[in-house]
Amino acid sequence: MPNLKQAKKALRQSKKRKLLNSSYKQKMKDPIKQFKNLVAEKKTDEAKKLLPQIYKALDKAAKHGLIKENNASRRKSRLTLMVNKTTA
């Protein structure tokens, strides 16, 4: 355990950040899993309706530093391609 006042504060901050990061990560991963399942089941209309929610989650994760901006863009692009391939 930390002895110094600043170390105690740093520990509190890191615990708080860990909770926030894990919640952002879950909000990002759950819709993506659901999306991939819908695409696998060829339910493209439902998958397309889920895309804006996924975009929002990815953008928030990038904004908060959980993933990089380019990573979010790449994921959005790949998911969109995934859905477009099944419709074409």
N, C-alpha and C positions, 0 to 999 in steps of 0.2 A: 504494500500500500504506500501511496505517496506521503511524504512527510511535510514537504513545503506547501505553502498556501497556493502558489501558482501551479504546482503539480496536481493538487487536488482539483483545482478549477479545470485544468486541462483534461483530467479524467472525466469530470462531469460533462464537459463539452463533447468529448469523444463518444461517450455513451449516448448522448442526445443525437449526435450526428449519425451514429450507427443505426439508431432506430429510424430516423428519417430516411437514410439511404436505403435501408431494407424495405421500407414502405414504398418508396419510389420504384425500387427494383421489382417488387411484386406487382405494382400497378402497371408496370411496363411488360412484365413477362406473362401474366395471366391472359390478357387479351391476345397476345401473339400466339400463345398455345391454342387458344380457342379458334383463332383465325386459321391456323395451320390445319386444325382438325376439320373445320368447315371446308377448306379448299380440298382436303383429301377426300371428303364426302361429296365433292362436286356441288356444294351449295354456295355458288358464287354470289348470288344476290345478298345473302346474309353476311357473307364475308366482306362484300363491298360496303355494307352498312357499318361494319366494325372498323373499317380503315380510319375514319376521322378520330375515333377514340384512341386508336393505336398511335396515330400521328401526334396527338396531344400528349400522350404519355411519354413518347420518345423525346419530344421537344422539351418537356419538363425535366426529364432525366438529364438531358444535355445542358439545360439551363442551370441545373443544380450541381453540375460537375460529375454526375454519376457515370456518364459516357461522354465522349467527345462529340462535337457538332457533326463532323464528317461521318462518324459511326452512326449517328441517328439518321443522317441523310441516306447512307448506304442501306440501312435496314429498311427504311421507308421505300426506297427504290426497289429493293429485292422483293418485298411483300407485294408491292403493286404489280411487279412483273409476274409474280406467282399467280395472282388473281387474273391478270390479263391473258396468260397462257392457257388457263383453263376455259376461258370464254371463247377464245379464238379457235 
